[in-house]
Amino acid sequence: MQLEQIGWNDHFSEHFKTYAGKNYIVGRVYEENRRSFWLYTANGEIKGDVSGRMAYHSESRAELPAVGDWVVISILADNSKAIIHAVLPRLSKFSRKLAGSATEEQVVAANIDTVMLVSGLDNDFNLRRIERYLVMVSASGAEPVLILNKADVCQDLESKIAEVRAIAPNVPIVALSAKHDAELTAIYNYARPGKTVALIGSSGVGKSTITNHLLGGERQKVQEVREGDNRGQHTTTKRELIVLPNGALIIDTPGMRELQLWISDEGLENSFEDIELLIAQCFYRNCDHNNTEACAIQHALSNGTLDPARWNSRNKLKTELTDLSTILEKKKQTKKATMRFNKSHKR
């Protein structure tokens, strides 16, 4: 397998120079299973485990390998396993806050060229959820594309497309039916040889169906959505980097029950660029956007050019990010204080 076929480029080659000539080679993570990793390498596929040194020095889970990562490895003498020593700097990453109460970053997929945000056009269609995903995709460093699936069951397709375009004016939108459009020609504009595409979205939106069509077979298990709410049942249970017949690479991700934001102020600004432009027009720099006569936000809300639901959605996401930043800063300060205390106690 040629490394260029699985996404190797000058960026990774430059960063690998530090390790060149030390009996190290590179591999790309295509599957993670309970802290063990399966890798593509120039010599084939091999299982890899993180070295003790790397595990010890990693301050968070986000510093360990994720699906899509390029890693520096050495191979055991009997060729039974690889030892992972480092993760090469990522070109992009799609992250969320780890599900549950822990305040920790989870890297869902790394080194993605295009994130395809898949949304169903059935009863589960939700503009606010799309906005939340767009904030995360914008912060990832990858190019976003909106896939509106299940066009065959949508009675007002043009209206739905217009609604999505209003909240994502600069994002390409592709409407299709993965169940009936066997060729999925529009997706191949992005899924090109050597390029990595990640499918992101809730359960039941059709990510596995799209993957199966691109593969030309039923590799990913597909379940019917529940009646009534059109919600899926987490058909895909793990993230996996798959090489398509045309040479592109695709990461199919499980549907996410909890889609909590990770730090992404830039992602918020990019996703709500229309609102940011309005805020910049307010007469007072410290405008609270409530009842000030010179407030561009209030003017836009009153004349109907700004949807109140979109304004409320932006404020909700901003509050969530601010709260997360506060928690992380407190953790950082606590860690520094603990280190100072331990150092003082040792003396």
For each residue, the residues with C-beta under 8 A, 3 or more apart:
1: 5 6 40 41 42 43 44
2: 5 6 42
3: 6 8 26 42
4: 7 8 9 194
5: 1 2 193 194 243 247
6: 1 2 3 28 40 194 243 249
7: 4 28 70 111 194 195 196 249
8: 3 4 12 13 26 28 70
9: 4 12 13
10: 13 14
11: 14 15 89 91
12: 8 9 15 16 26 70 88
13: 8 9 10 16 17
14: 10 11 17
15: 11 12 18 88 89
16: 12 13 19 20 26 72 88
17: 13 14 20
18: 15
19: 16 22 24 72 85 86
20: 16 17 24
21:
22: 19
23: 74
24: 19 20 72 73 74 85
25: 41 42 43 72 73 74 75
26: 3 8 12 16 41 70 71 72 73 88
27: 39 40 41 46 48 70 71 73 82
28: 6 7 8 39 40 41 68 69 70 71 241
29: 32 37 38 39 48 65 66 67 68 69 71 110 241
30: 38 39 40 45 67 240 241 242
31: 37 38 67 238 239 240 241
32: 29 35 36 37 38 65 66 67 238 239
33: 36 37 38 238
34:
35: 32 49 50
36: 32 33 47 48 49
37: 29 31 32 33 47 48 49 50 65 71 84
38: 29 30 31 32 33 45 46 47 48
39: 27 28 29 30 45 46 47 48 71 73 82
40: 1 6 27 28 30 45 241 243
41: 1 25 26 27 28 44 45 46 73 82
42: 1 2 3 25
43: 1 25 46
44: 1 41
45: 30 38 39 40 41
46: 27 38 39 41 43 75 79 81 82
47: 36 37 38 39 81 82
48: 27 29 36 37 38 39 71 73 81 82 83 84
49: 35 36 37 81 82 83 84
50: 35 37 54 55 64 65 83 84
51: 54 55 83 84 85
52: 55 56
53: 56 57 85
54: 50 51 57 58 64 84 85 86
55: 50 51 52 58 64
56: 52 53
57: 53 54
58: 54 55 61 63 64
59: 63
60: 63 104 105
61: 58 64 98 104 105 106 107
62: 66 95 104 105 106 107
63: 58 59 60 87
64: 50 54 55 58 61 87
65: 29 32 37 50 69 71 84 87
66: 29 32 62 69 93 107 108 109 110 239
67: 29 30 31 32 108 109 110 239 240 241 251
68: 28 29 109 110 111 112 196 198 241 251
69: 28 29 65 66 87 88 90 110 111
70: 7 8 12 26 27 28 87 88 111
71: 26 27 28 29 37 39 48 65 84 85 86 87 88
72: 16 19 24 25 26 84 85 86 87 88
73: 24 25 26 27 39 41 48 82 83 84 85
74: 23 24 25 82 83 85
75: 25 46 79 81 82 83
76: 79 80 81 82 83
77:
78:
79: 46 75 76
80: 76
81: 46 47 48 49 75 76
82: 27 39 41 46 47 48 49 73 74 75 76
83: 48 49 50 51 73 74 75 76
84: 37 48 49 50 51 54 65 71 72 73 87
85: 19 24 51 53 54 71 72 73 74
86: 19 54 71 72
87: 63 64 65 69 70 71 72 84 90
88: 12 15 16 26 69 70 71 72
89: 11 15
90: 69 87 93 110 111 141
91: 11 111 141
92: 110 111 112 113 140 141 142
93: 66 90 107 108 109 110 111 112 140 141
94: 107 108 109 110 112 115 136 137 140 142 198 200
95: 62 105 106 107 108 136 139 140 262
96: 105 106 108 136 256 258 259 260 261 262
97: 103 104 105 106 260 261 262 324
98: 61 102 103 104 105 106
99: 106 256 257 258 260
100: 258
101:
102: 98
103: 97 98 324 327 328 331
104: 60 61 62 97 98
105: 60 61 62 95 96 97 98 262 263
106: 61 62 95 96 97 98 99 262
107: 61 62 66 93 94 95 110
108: 66 67 93 94 95 96 198 200 239 253
109: 66 67 68 93 94 112 198 239 251 253
110: 29 66 67 68 69 90 92 93 94 107
111: 7 68 69 70 90 91 92 93 196
112: 68 92 93 94 109 115 140 142 196 197 198 251
113: 92 142 143 190 195 196 197
114: 142 143 144 145 190 191 195 196 197 198
115: 94 112 137 140 142 143 144 145 197 198 200
116: 145 146 147 187 190 197 198 199 200
117: 130 133 134 137 144 145 146 147 200 201
118: 147 149 199 200 201 205 206 207 210
119: 125 126 129 130 146 147 148 149 164 201 202 205
120: 124 125 149 150 202 204 205 206 230
121: 125 148 149 150 151 153 154 157 160 175
122: 125 150 153 154 225 230
123: 228 229 230
124: 120 202 204 205 225 229 230 231
125: 119 120 121 122 160
126: 119 129 130
127: 130 131 163 164 167 309
128: 131 132 309 313
129: 119 126 132 133 202 259
130: 117 119 126 127 133 134 146 164 167 168
131: 127 128 134 135 167 271 272 310 313 314 317
132: 128 129 135 136 259 261 317
133: 117 129 130 136 137 200 201 259
134: 117 130 131 137 138 144 167 168 171 267 271
135: 131 132 138 139 261 264 267 268 271 317
136: 94 95 96 132 133 139 140 259 261 262 264 267
137: 94 115 117 133 134 140 142 144 200 267
138: 134 135 144 264 266 267 268 270 271
139: 95 135 136 262 263 264 266 267
140: 92 93 94 95 112 115 136 137 267
141: 90 91 92 93
142: 92 94 112 113 114 115 137 198
143: 113 114 115 190
144: 114 115 117 134 137 138 168 171 172
145: 114 115 116 117 171 172 173 174 190
146: 116 117 119 130 164 168 171 172 173 174
147: 116 117 118 119 174 176 187 199 201 210
148: 119 121 151 160 161 164 173 174 175 176
149: 118 119 120 121 176 177 178 205 206 209 210
150: 120 121 122 153 154 177 178 179 205 206
151: 121 148 154 157 175 176 177
152: 177 179 180
153: 121 122 150
154: 121 122 150 151 157 160
155:
156: 159 160
157: 121 151 154 160 161 175
158: 161 162
159: 156 162 163
160: 121 125 148 154 156 157 163 164
161: 148 157 158 164 165 173 175
162: 158 159 165 166
163: 127 159 160 166 167
164: 119 127 130 146 148 160 161 167 168 173
165: 161 162 168 169 173
166: 162 163 169 307
167: 127 130 131 134 163 164 310
168: 130 134 144 146 164 165 171 173 271
169: 165 166 274
170: 273
171: 134 144 145 146 168
172: 144 145 146
173: 145 146 148 161 164 165 168
174: 145 146 147 148 186 187
175: 121 148 151 157 161
176: 147 148 149 151 181 184 186 187
177: 149 150 151 152 180 181
178: 149 150 181 184 206 209 210 213
179: 150 152 206 209
180: 152 177
181: 176 177 178 184 213
182: 213
183:
184: 176 178 181 187 188 210 213 214
185: 188 189
186: 174 176 189
187: 116 147 174 176 184 190 191 197 210 214
188: 184 185 191 192 246 248
189: 185 186 192
190: 113 114 116 143 145 187 195 197
191: 114 187 188 195 197 214 244 246 248 250
192: 188 189 195 246 247 248
193: 5 246 247 248
194: 4 5 6 7 247 248 249
195: 7 113 114 190 191 192 248 249
196: 7 68 111 112 113 114 241 248 249 250 251
197: 112 113 114 115 116 187 190 191 248 249 250 251
198: 68 94 108 109 112 114 115 116 142 250 251 253
199: 116 118 147 207 210 211 250 251 252 253
200: 94 108 115 116 117 118 133 137 207 253
201: 117 118 119 133 147 205 207 255
202: 119 120 124 129 205 231 232 255 256
203: 231 232 233 234 235 254 255 257
204: 120 124 225 226 230 231 232 233 235 255
205: 118 119 120 124 149 150 201 202 232 255
206: 118 120 149 150 178 179 209 210
207: 118 199 200 201 210 211 236 252 253 255
208: 211 212 220 221 222 235 236 252
209: 149 178 179 206 212 213 220 222
210: 118 147 149 178 184 187 199 206 207 213 214
211: 199 207 208 214 215 219 220 242 250 252
212: 208 209 215 217 218 219 220 222
213: 178 181 182 184 209 210 216
214: 184 187 191 210 211 244 245 248 250
215: 211 212 219 220 242 244 245
216: 213 245
217: 212
218: 212 221 222
219: 211 212 215 242
220: 208 209 211 212 215 235 236 252
221: 208 218 235 236
222: 208 209 212 218 235
223: 232 233 235
224:
225: 122 124 204 230 231 232 233
226: 204 229 230 231 232 233
227:
228: 123
229: 123 124 226
230: 120 122 123 124 204 225 226
231: 124 202 203 204 225 226
232: 202 203 204 205 223 225 226 235 255
233: 203 204 223 225 226
234: 203 237 254 255 257
235: 203 204 208 220 221 222 223 232 255
236: 207 208 220 221 239 240 252 253 254 255
237: 234 254
238: 31 32 33 254
239: 31 32 66 67 108 109 236 251 252 253 254
240: 30 31 67 236 251 252
241: 28 29 30 31 40 67 68 196 249 250 251
242: 30 211 215 219 249 250 251 252
243: 5 6 40 247 248 249
244: 191 214 215 247 248 249 250
245: 214 215 216
246: 188 191 192 193
247: 5 192 193 194 243 244
248: 188 191 192 193 194 195 196 197 214 243 244
249: 6 7 194 195 196 197 241 242 243 244
250: 191 196 197 198 199 211 214 241 242 244
251: 67 68 109 112 196 197 198 199 239 240 241 242
252: 199 207 208 211 220 236 239 240 242
253: 108 109 198 199 200 207 236 239 256
254: 203 234 236 237 238 239
255: 201 202 203 204 205 207 232 234 235 236
256: 96 99 202 253 259
257: 99 203 234
258: 96 99 100
259: 96 129 132 133 136 256
260: 96 97 99 320
261: 96 97 132 135 136 264 317 320 321 324
262: 95 96 97 105 106 136 139 324
263: 105 139 321 324 325 328
264: 135 136 138 139 261 267 268 321
265: 268 269 321
266: 138 139 269 270
267: 134 135 136 137 138 139 140 264 270 271
268: 135 138 264 265 271 272 314 317 318 321
269: 265 266 272 273 276
270: 138 266 267 273
271: 131 134 135 138 168 267 268
272: 131 268 269 275 276 310 314
273: 170 269 270 276 277
274: 169 277 278 306
275: 272 278 279 297 306 310 311 314
276: 269 272 273 279 280
277: 273 274 280 281
278: 274 275 281 282 296 297 300 306
279: 275 276 282 287 289 296 297
280: 276 277 296
281: 277 278 296
282: 278 279 285 287 289 292 294 295 296 297
283: 287 292 294 295
284: 287 292 294 295
285: 282
286:
287: 279 282 283 284 292 294 295 297
288: 292
289: 279 282 292 295 297 298
290: 295 298
291: 295 298
292: 282 283 284 287 288 289 295 298
293: 298
294: 282 283 284 287
295: 282 283 284 287 289 290 291 292 298 299
296: 278 279 280 281 282 299 300
297: 275 278 279 282 287 289 300 301 306 311
298: 289 290 291 292 293 295 301 302
299: 295 296 302 303
300: 278 296 297 303 305 306
301: 297 298 304 306 308 311
302: 298 299
303: 299 300
304: 301
305: 300
306: 274 275 278 297 300 301 310 311
307: 166 310 311
308: 301 311 312
309: 127 128 312 313
310: 131 167 272 275 306 307 313 314
311: 275 297 301 306 307 308 314 315
312: 308 309 315 316
313: 128 131 309 310 316 317
314: 131 268 272 275 310 311 317 318
315: 311 312 318 319
316: 312 313 319 320
317: 131 132 135 261 268 313 314 320 321
318: 268 314 315 321 322
319: 315 316 322 323
320: 260 261 316 317 323 324
321: 261 263 264 265 268 317 318 324 325
322: 318 319 325 326
323: 319 320 326 327
324: 97 103 261 262 263 320 321 327 328
325: 263 321 322 328 329
326: 322 323 329 330
327: 103 323 324 330 331
328: 103 263 324 325 331 332
329: 325 326 332 333
330: 326 327 333 334
331: 103 327 328 334 335
332: 328 329 335 336
333: 329 330 336 337
334: 330 331 337 338
335: 331 332 338 339
336: 332 333 339 340
337: 333 334 340 341
338: 334 335 341 342
339: 335 336 342 343
340: 336 337 343 344
341: 337 338 344 345
342: 338 339 345 346
343: 339 340 346 347
344: 340 341 347
345: 341 342
346: 342 343
347: 343 344
